[in-house]
Amino acid sequence: MTTTAKFLIASLLALAAAAAQAGPKIEHWTAPSGARVFFIESRVVPIVDIQVDFAAGGAYAPEGKAGLAGLTRSLMGLGAGDLDEQMIAERLADSGAMMGGGADQDRASVALRSLSAPREREAAVELMRLVLQQPAFPAAVLEREKARLIAGIREADTRPGSIAAKRFTAALYPDHPYGRVPTAESVERIGRDDLLAFYRAHYGARRAVVSIIGDLGRAEAEALAQRLTANLPDVQEKVGLPETALPTRNTVRVDHPAQQAHIQLGLPTLRRGDPDYFPLLVGNYILGGGGFVSRLMQEVREKRGYAYSVYSYFHPQLARGPFQIGLQTKREQAQAALKLVEEVLAEFLANGPTEAELKAARRNLADGFPLRIDSNRKLLEYLSVIGFYGLPLDYIDAFPRRVEAVTVADIRAAFARHVRPEHMVTVIVAGD
């Protein structure tokens, strides 16, 4: 074989390897309606996945009406146009489609999975259009769902884990919309007029992000996105949320008869798109996000036996989302377990990870990433986050190399900027 032939073969193999490793091509445009659209063409299976996200999460509900965003979103699928909830369910079944979605603090979403065959897709998309553009908010259904939600809240308020989560959120965000959690009283105050007003104020095309992935072309995706958003309410463009203030370091103790103490500690830290995201992601894998290989698990569970599980994570949001450490332990050893957690965190903040820990974490996160995007449904989750939070279009492609680029110095610096013990809040439920 000649040198030229060998060079050509090597070049072709390199190109093939690069193509195999390349992430999906994301196309982006703004529909005539004003909605931002993000699209991946994928012909592997005859399926189309669609998600429409709105800046209509719980943080946008008026003070005193916590729970309004979730109720508005859930009732949209329980009556639309001249269809009641039973008819919607039957039409979904007839077309072989699935509709879902939900609401968190930042966004509310409606998602659809349909066969790509024209007949089935047409029926499913028309149903999604009705849900988005003509929700009926039936009064009887609202009262039923309110009663169900209130019963769930009252039951959760008896469980130490739920109490800890609610008190922790309130302590982290005492003067911010993120701190407003639904209560029986706030849900009881919500009426049908509130749902209509919230829908009209927040479910507009200019506050919408449409994510589409599947077995269709660009022209079909353009028509589909416009059809779903053309007749939405006329609202202002997406607005940001107020910045979160850092709380004063404090400890909240809640009496409870449980045998296990529930402990949560943390502070507001991270916005979506923050350049420190990857150092914090890798560092947290080492600290408490890597399961049995994490420092917290090794020190708290394996060496001391204080807890079956202990974890830490960052949750980036539009405004600063929380960094949180959590565990359960016997109530009589709650103080010893908490002291150990604080010592592990302090040592990590002071010195960062070892090079061996960093190498293992980078390899695990980078090598495991393909499993997080190995289906259209998983890709849709990333696509919707990229679109809603304005992340770079090469975010998926760049993820492994951004992880591999993280250094010990990067982690120490990022943790120093974001995890500040003088602002950490601790909540202990059922601790002696």
MOKAZI-V653119 format. One record per run of one state. SS is the DSSP state (~ for helix, > for strand, _ for the rest). FROM is the first residue (numbers start at 0). LEN is the number of residues. If there is no record, write none. Layout:
# MOKAZI-V653119
{{SS | FROM | LEN} {SS | FROM | LEN}}
This chain:
# MOKAZI-V653119
{{_ | 0 | 2} {~ | 2 | 19} {_ | 21 | 5} {> | 26 | 4} {_ | 30 | 5} {> | 35 | 6} {_ | 41 | 5} {> | 46 | 8} {_ | 54 | 3} {~ | 57 | 3} {_ | 60 | 7} {~ | 67 | 9} {_ | 76 | 2} {> | 78 | 2} {_ | 80 | 2} {> | 82 | 2} {~ | 84 | 11} {_ | 95 | 2} {> | 97 | 6} {_ | 103 | 4} {> | 107 | 8} {_ | 115 | 2} {~ | 117 | 16} {_ | 133 | 1} {> | 134 | 1} {_ | 135 | 3} {~ | 138 | 18} {_ | 156 | 3} {~ | 159 | 13} {_ | 172 | 4} {~ | 176 | 3} {_ | 179 | 4} {~ | 183 | 5} {_ | 188 | 3} {~ | 191 | 11} {_ | 202 | 1} {> | 203 | 1} {~ | 204 | 3} {> | 207 | 7} {_ | 214 | 3} {~ | 217 | 12} {_ | 229 | 3} {> | 232 | 1} {_ | 233 | 16} {> | 249 | 5} {_ | 254 | 5} {> | 259 | 12} {_ | 271 | 5} {~ | 276 | 13} {_ | 289 | 1} {~ | 290 | 3} {_ | 293 | 1} {~ | 294 | 9} {_ | 303 | 6} {> | 309 | 5} {_ | 314 | 2} {> | 316 | 1} {_ | 317 | 3} {> | 320 | 10} {~ | 330 | 21} {_ | 351 | 3} {~ | 354 | 19} {_ | 373 | 2} {~ | 375 | 14} {_ | 389 | 5} {~ | 394 | 10} {_ | 404 | 3} {~ | 407 | 11} {_ | 418 | 2} {~ | 420 | 3} {_ | 423 | 1} {> | 424 | 5} {_ | 429 | 3}}
